[in-house]
Amino acid sequence: APPPPAALHLLLRGRGRRMAFSAAAPSRAFQLRLNPLTGDSEWLVVDEAEGEDVGAAPPQTQRQLLAATSYLDMLNDAARNRAYRRAIDAAVSDPSARVLDIGAGTGLLSMMSARALEAVGGEGRGSVSACESYLPMGKLTRRVLRANGMENKVKLFHKRSDELEVGVELDSPADVLVSEILDSELLGEGLIPTLQQAHDSLLVKNPKTVPYRATTYGQLVESPFLWKMHDLHSNEANAADGVWLTPDGMENIVSVKLQQHAMQCDPLEDEIRLLSEPFKVFEFDFSERPESQRENKITIKTTGDGCVHAIISWWVLQLDSAGSIFYSTAPKWVRQSSIKDLPRCADDTKDWCDHWKHCVWFTQGRGAPVMKDQTLSLRASHNLTSISYQLLNPNDEACNGNLKADHLTLLPERIALYGDIYWRSALITAIKNALSDRSPQTCIVADDSIFLALLVSSLSPSSKVIAMFPGLRDKGATYLQAVAKANNFSMDQIQVIGKRAASLSTDDLEHKKINLLVGEPFYCGSEGMLPWQNLRFWNARTLFHSMLSEDALIMPCKGVLKLCAMSLPDLWKSRRSLKDVEGFDHLVVNETLGACGDLPGEQQGPCLPYYVWQCGYTKKLSKVYSVMDFNFSEPIHSCFGKTKVSVGSDFVLP
């Protein structure tokens, strides 16, 4: 039976805070959502007419969609808001200015532009147009404009900027462009193609732009913590347990994806050793049409002996043409340094925020050993949406090897887990116990766990192992074939189905019963979920119920939901309820964006998944409590649990 509607929770993925959708008509959009229990996706229809009244609460679905984004954190970033307000006031100096805001969000920058236009006597002469393609957000934009009496001062379009036309939506080309279509890497939200199309079709020649320029920076670092997140082979060698996800000669067959990974690096300051000064990578001038791709060779002088495990990068915005207003996403150690020629925020202060993180580019394998005062060459390149790096050897050849078809890429956190000695030991012990004193059996690996597929196959050569691999599919099969010999098993005993649990049939099992059902559980593409959403293994076990033998072993046998009271003041401030944002009323957004604090209980923010170590300052306020057990030996069913939490006497609400 399908899971109840209450089990349909939203999983939003992507590097930016904006999410793509397909529009069938101007008044309707389709939003993709994932059922975490089944892995199935479905299209959700969002109608423009729903929740249009200023005082009307948005439908529950829209609240779910928008609460998981970073809009609220962005609006709580006071340094960002001040910098944009000052730059817009400086740019909108002509009473007849025609302003275009691309990616309007709540309309904050549009309202700043309208106010600035009015201040120079431009009301009725100039104009402000804005586009917001994400329909649920655009509907909220209209509510904010109405709440501030701006609905007739800002012309809003529920379209992408490349759907706008001069002479249709816009009376004439805009001479001022304001935008904030930036992610942690800078380019991931489509900055370059958006600027290209705007300069080609929507702007006058030599327009004013806010921001005016963006510059990306990098720094070489050594970090044992980051090393564990990308060098799986060395960690497996240290574990010495006989399971090789990355055998000798295939050290990079499993690795992190060669991309910049958004990450809060300030918590790692004590785990990081700087091996260079910051260096400039690329400049992007918003007032000119950007190139689609560029390459830059950078010469770097190292500042100490060590091993380059990663490049940490960030960017700095120059918001005005005069070069007096800046916003920086640099790590704390850079902001607090005395390094010259590094632009700083306008008032040199910046609160913790989560919508723009630092970025980490991992060097492959064991890293690059260096000595102090050594000169290194780094090749940086960018395409339409990302920036990449290659360390070069003395012959200007890339140190990174070519990746083969059997290569798998995983998230850094998954690489670190697969290399963790204690985690590996626990699973190896559990599987050995499950296989002891048992005849040959049929084993199902219910998820995308390459570790369990290898482990069961190598420990029980006479068993038939069926790897579901619903996410890895053929890539998983190719990978297993590549590492089979190094792990002492034959591909004859393992079968990769490449299906979800609901698609498994008795024919796939050759009409045999399942004796052992295992999972980590881990499903590719389902990372970053809440604990109670991550019960897909239990649902799979339920779907397999009629195929299980009477004495079938299920591992894990149960899940336990635990909690701990914590003080997270930085995260809380970034999610707190809004009132006035640079002079504009934002009370209407709180419920929709999932704000916390100073709100009725039923409007308090939803539960959202975070890595605690990525949440700024943290303090544990209670012991860890068990709230609920999920018994995987039984078919899936409703669960209930409660506990009394005793909080320390020094607990203070943030």
N, C-alpha and C positions, 0 to 999 in steps of 0.2 A: 504494500500500500504506500502511496506517496506520503511524505511527511506533512504534518499539519501546517497551515499558513504561518503560524507563529514561529515555525522553524526557518522561515525564509528571511534570512538576514542579509544585509547588504555587504558586499565586499568590493571596495573601490581600489583599483590598482593604478599605478602610473606615477611618474616622477613629479608631475605638476599638480596643482590644486584644481585645475579645470579638467573636466572629463568630456570625452568625445561622445557625440550622439549622431544619429541619422535623422534628418527631418523629412517627413513625408509631406508636410504642408506648413505654411507659416504659423499656424496656430497649434501645431502638434509636434512633439518630439518623442524619440524612443531612447530609453535609457537601459543599458545592459546591466543586469544584476545576476549574482551567482547564488545558487542554493548551496550552502556549505556542507549540507548533509549528503548530497548526491553528486556535487560537482557539476550539475547541469546549469546552463545559463538560460535566461529568458529575457525577452524584451519587455520593458515596462513602458506603457504609454503615458506621456505627460501632456495634458491639455492646457493651453494658455488660459482658458477661462477659469480654471480652478484657483481659488484663493486669491482673486484679483482685488477684492476690497481691502482698503487700507487697514481696517481693524480686524480683518478676518484672519484666523489662524490658518497656516498652510496645512494641506493634507499630511497625514502621517508619513506617507511615502516620500514626499518632498523633504520633510525634516530629516528622515534617514539619509537621503541623498546628500544633503548639504552639510549635515553635522559632521560627516566624516572627512570633509575637505579642510583646507587650511585658511579659508577666508577669515574666520574669527581670529585666529592667531595673527594674521596680517593686519587686521584692523586694530588689534591691541599693540601693534608695533609703533610706539609713539615717535621714535626717531625717524622711521620711514615716513610717517604721515607729516611730520614737521618739515622734512626735507622736500617732499613733493609740494606742500603748500607754498613754501618760500619760492621754489623754482617756478611754479605755475604763476604766482603773483608777478614774478620778474618777466616771464615769457609773454603773458597776456597784457601787453602794454598799448596795443592799438585798439581803439574803440570799434573798429570794423573787422576785428579778427574773426576768423572762422576756425573754430577749434574742433578737432576730431579726437575722441577718446576710444581707443581700440581695446576691447576686453574690459568693459566698464565695471564688472563686479557689482558692488552695492551702489555704484554711481558716485563714490566719494570724489574721485578726480574730476568728474564732470561737474559736480556741484562746486568744487573749488574753482574750476574754470569759469563757470557762470558768475560766481561771486566776484572773481577778479575782473571779468569783463564789465560787470555792472559798476565796479569801483572806478574804472577809467571812462565811464560814460558811454559804454557800449550797448546798453540795454536797448533793444529795438534796432540796432545797427549791425552788431556782430551776431554770431550764432555759436551754439555748442551742440554737436551731434555725437552720439555714442552708440556703439554696437556691443551687444553681449549675446553670443551665440548659444550659450547654455541656457535653455529655456527656464528651468527651475530658478536659476540665478537671475535671469532677466525679469521674471515675475517679482522677485524680491526687490530688484532695482526699482521697479515702478512704485512699490510700496514706500521705499525710502524717499524717492523723489517727491511723492505726494505728502509724506509726513513733514517734509522741509519746504513745502510750497514751491518746489522746483519742477513740477511736472510740465509747466509751460515754458520753462527756460532751458530744458535739455530735451533734445529730440532723440528718443531711444529706438533702436532697431534690434529686433531679435534675429540677427543675422551675423554670419561671419563677415569680416571686413572684405574678403574677396568676393562677397555677394553684393556689396554696395557699388553703386554707379553714380558718377557725377552726372547731373541732369535728371536723375531719377530720385534716389534717396537724398543725395547731397545737391544743393543748389549750385555749388561751385567748388573747386578744389580747396582743401583746407590749407591754411598757412601756419597752423600750430597743431602739432601732433603730441598728445599725451598718451602714455601707455604704461602698463606694468604687466608685461607678458614674459616674466622671467622666472626661471626655476633655480634650484641650487647650483646647477651647472651653467646657468645663464641661457643656454640655447634650447633647452628641452621642450619649452612650450611653443616652439615655432617662431621665435623672434626673427630669424633671418628671412624666411619666406613671407612673413607678415610685413616686414619693413620693405622688402622688395616689391610686393604687390602694391603697397601704399604709395611708394615713390613712383611707381609706374602709372598708377591710375587715380589716386585719391588726393595727392598733395601738390602744392605749387613747387616750383623749382626753388631750392634753398629754403626750406621751411624751418621754422623754429620747432625744436623738439624737447620734450621733457620725458625721460632723461636726454641729456645731450650726448653722453659718451659712456661706454662701459669698458673696463679693463680687467682682464683675468690675470691672476698671479698664481704662482706655484712655489713649493718648497720641498726639498728632498728630506726625508726623515727615515730614521731607524726606529722600529717599534716591535718588541716581542709580541705585544698584543695584536697588532695588525698582521704580523707575520703568521700567527696562528690562523688567521682568517683567509690565507691564500696559499700557504705552503703545506698542503696535505701530505705530500710524500715524506718530508722530514718528520712530521708528527707521527706518521705511521711507522717510520723506522724507529722512533723512540718508543712507541707502544710495543713493538716486537711481539705481536700476538698471532702472526701468521695470516692475517687477512689483509690483502693488498688491493685497495681501490685504485692505487697508482703504483703498479709494479715497477721495478727497475727497468729503465729503458722507455718507460711510458709515464714519466714523472708528471707530465702536464695533461694526461688524459682526462682528469677531473680537475677543474679549476674554476675560479671566479670568472665571470664574464669580463672581457676586456672592455670596460667602460668605467666612467667615473661613478662611484657609489656615494650617494648623499649620506652624510654621517656627522653627528655632533662630535667634533674632535677635542673640544675644551676639556671634557672629562678624562681624556687620555694624556693630558699634559705631562703627568709624571711618568707615563709609559712611552713618551716620545723623546727621542734625541735628535736635535736638528743637525743636519749635515750640509746645509747651505743657507745662504741668505735668501729671502724671497726674491723671485725673479719674475719679470713681466712676460706674459705669454702672448696674448692678443689684445688689440684694441678694436672696438666696434663703435663707429660714429653713426649715431641714429639719424643725423641730418643728411646723410648720404646713402645712396643705395648700396647695401652690403654685398660682398661677393659670396657666392654659394659655398666655396671652399677655398682654404688657404693652407699653406704650410710654412712653418717658421723653425729654423734651426737656432737653438739657444745654447750658448756656451756658459757653463756653470763652474765656478770654482768652489770646491768642497771646503767646509770649515772644520772638519774633524775626521778621524778614522772611524770606520764603521761599515755597515751594510745597508744600502738603500733598499728598504722594503716597500716604500710607497712614495708617491707624490701627493701632497695635500694641496688642494687648490681652493681659491675663493675669487670673488670679484669685487670691484669698487665701481660705484656709479658716480659720475659727475653729472649732476642734474641740471646745472645751468651753464650757459655758454661762457660766462665770466670766470668759471672755475673756482667758485666760492662755496658751493653747496655739494657735499659728498655724502654718500652712504656706503658703508663697507660691511661685507660679510666675513672679514678676516678673523682668524682664531684669536683668542684672548691674548696669547703670547705675542702676537704681532701687534695688536692694538696697544698693548702696554709697553712695547719696545720703543727705543729711541732711534730707530732706523729712519734715515732721511728719505725724502722723495716718495714716501708712501702716503697717499691722501687719507684723511681721516673723516669721520662723521662731522657734520657741521658744528655740533657742540661737544664733540669728542666723547659722547656717552651713547651707549646702546644697551638696551635691555636684552635679556635672553629671549630668543624666539625660535620657533620650530618650523616656520614656513620656508626659511632659507637656511640650509645647513652648509657645512663645508663639504668638499668632495674629496674622495680618496681614489687614486689610481694605483692599483697594486702592480709592482714589478713581478714578472713571472718567476716561478721556481724559488730558489733560495735567496733571491735578491742580487744586488750588484755590489760586491766589496769595493770600498774606496779608501784612500788615504788622504790625510789633510793636505790641502792646497793642490789636490789633483784637479785637472781640468776635464770636465765631462761635456759631451755633446748630447743634447736632447732635441729630438724632432717632435714638434707639436703640430698637429693638423686638426682642422675642423671641417665638418660638412654642414648640412642645413640644420642639424639638431644636436650635435655633440662634438666634444673636444677629446682628442686622444693623444697619447704620448708614446714615444719609443726612445729608450736609451740606446745610444750608438756606441759601438766599440771604436778603437782608434782608427779603423779602416772605414768609418762611417757606415757600418753595416748594423742593421737592427739586431739587438740582443734577443728580442722575442722570437721564439720559434714559430713555424707555421703549424696551424691547428688542423688535425685530420678529421675525417668523417666520424670516427668513433669517439670524438672528444665530447665531454659533457660539461656544461657550465651550471654552477649552482650559486646561490647567494652566499656572501661571506660568512654569515652566521651558520649556515649548513656545513660549509667547509670546516669551520672551527669545531662544530659538534662531531663530525666524522673523524676528526683528529684527536678528540679528547680521550685520553687513556681510560678514565674512569667510566665514561659512558660506554665505550667499546667493551670494556671488561664486563660490565653489567649485562649487556646484551649477549655476549659470548657465553657467559655462565648460564643465563636463562635458556638459551637455545640448546646448549649441551645437556642441561637437565631435562629439557623437553624430549630430546632424542634418545636419552639413555633407556636401555632395556625395552626398546620398541622395535617392532618389525618394520620392514620397508613401508613407507607411507606416502600419501599424497599430501603435499604441502602447498598452501596458497600464500603467496606474499601479496597482501591485499592492496598495497599502496605503491609508491614509486621508490621504495627503499632498495637502492643498489647494495647497501651494506648487508641487509638481511638475505637478499637473493644470493649473494656470494657466500655468505656464512652458512646458510642451510645446505646449499649445494656442495660445499666443500666438506662439511661435517657429516653428511649423510649421502654418500655416493649412490646408495641403492634406492633412494627416495625419488619420486617424481615431483619436481618443483615447478609450480605454475606461477609466474610473475605477472600480476595484473598490469602493472606499469600504465595506468590510465593517462598519465601525462607524458611520460617518456616515450612510450610506444616503440616504434622501430629504432629510434636512437638508443633506447635502453638495450634492445636486443643486440645491436651492433657493438655496443660497449661491452656487454657480457661476453660476447664471442672473443673480443680482443684480450680480455683479462682472464679467460677461463683457465688456460694452461698454468699461469702463474699462481692460481688459487686451487689447483689440483682437482678440477671437476671437468666433466665433459658436457658440451652443449646438447648431447643426446638426452641428458636427464633433466634439462630445463626448457621450459616453453614460455615464451613471452606472448601474452594474450593481447595486450594493448587495448583493453576495454575497461569500461566502468563496471562496477559490481553488478549492476542491474542487467548487464548484457551477458553474464556468464551462464552457460547452459550445461546440462549434464553431458552433452556431446563433447564439450571442451574437456570434461573430466574423464572421458571415455567410460562414463557411467559408473565411475568409482566414487566412493565417499571421501570427504576431506577429513584427514586425520589431524592436521596441524594448520591452524590459521594464524598468521603473524602479520604484524605491521609496526612501524616505529611509533605512531603513524606519521607519515609525511606524504603530502600530495603536492607535486609541482604546480605552482601558480596559486596555491591557497595559503601562502604565508601571510603573516600579519593579521590573524584572526583572533577573536576573543576566545577564551578557554572553552566556554560552553558552545561555541560555534564549531569547534574543532573536534566534532564527534563523528566524523565521516566513517571512521573505522567501525564504530558501533553499528551504524546503518548498514555498512557492507556485511558485517557479521549477521545481521538480521536477514538480509537478502539471501545469504548463503545457508540459512537455517535448515532447510530441507535437504541440503547436500552434506551436512555435517554427520560424521559417524557418531555413534552413541558415546564414545569415549574421547571425542575430539578435544584437543588442547587448543585454547585460545590465548594468544599472547600479544598484547597485554590483556590481563584478565579483568582489569577494572581501571577506571580513571577516578581521580580524586580532585575535586575543585577546592582550592585553598585560597585564603585571603590574608592580608596583613594591612593594618592601618599605617599609612605613611604620610608624611608631610612633603608635598611637592610644590613649593611656593612658586617656582619659576613656571612650571607647567600650568598651575592654576591661574596665574596672572595672564598667561597667554590665552586662556580659555574663559576668562571672566566676562561677565555681562557688560554690554556697552551702553553708554548713555550719550555723551557728547564726544564726537570725533572731529577735532579741528573745527568746532563750531557747528557741526551738523548732527541732528538728532538721529541716533541709530537704535533707539529702543525697539523698533519693530523687527530687528533682525535677530534678537536674542534667542527666541524660541526656535526659529528656523535653523539657525546655525549651531544650536546645542550649547548655549552659554551656561556658565555655572555662577552661583553666588547672586544674592539680592534678587532672586526670582521665586515665584510660588513653587512649591514642591513638585507639582506636575510638570513644570517647565524646566526643571533642572536638566543639565546636559546629560547626554547618553553615555553609556560605557564605551570607551574607545581603546584600541590596543596600542600600547607603547612599550618599548624596551625601557625599563626603569633607569638603566645607566645612561640613557639618552634624554633624560628629563630635567637636566640642570641639577640644582641642589636637591638632595633627597635626605630624608631622615626617617628611620624606622621608629614607629610609635607603639607597636604592639608585637606580641609574638605571632607566629603563623598559626592560623586556625584552619581546620578541615570543615568545610561547609556541607559537602554533598559527595556521595559516591555514585559512580556509574558502573553497574555490574555488567560487564561485557559477556559473561557466560549466559545471560538471558537476552532475548530479543529487546530491541529498543523500546523504551516506555517513558512516560512522564516521570520526573524526579522532583523531590522537594527536600529542602534542607534549610536549617537556620542555626545560628550560633550567636552567643553573646560575646562581644569583643570588649576586652578590657584594655583601655588606652592609658598610656603613661601619664603621670600627673603633670608633666611639663608640656603636654599637648596644647598647642595654640593654633587656632584656625588661621590659615594664611589670609 
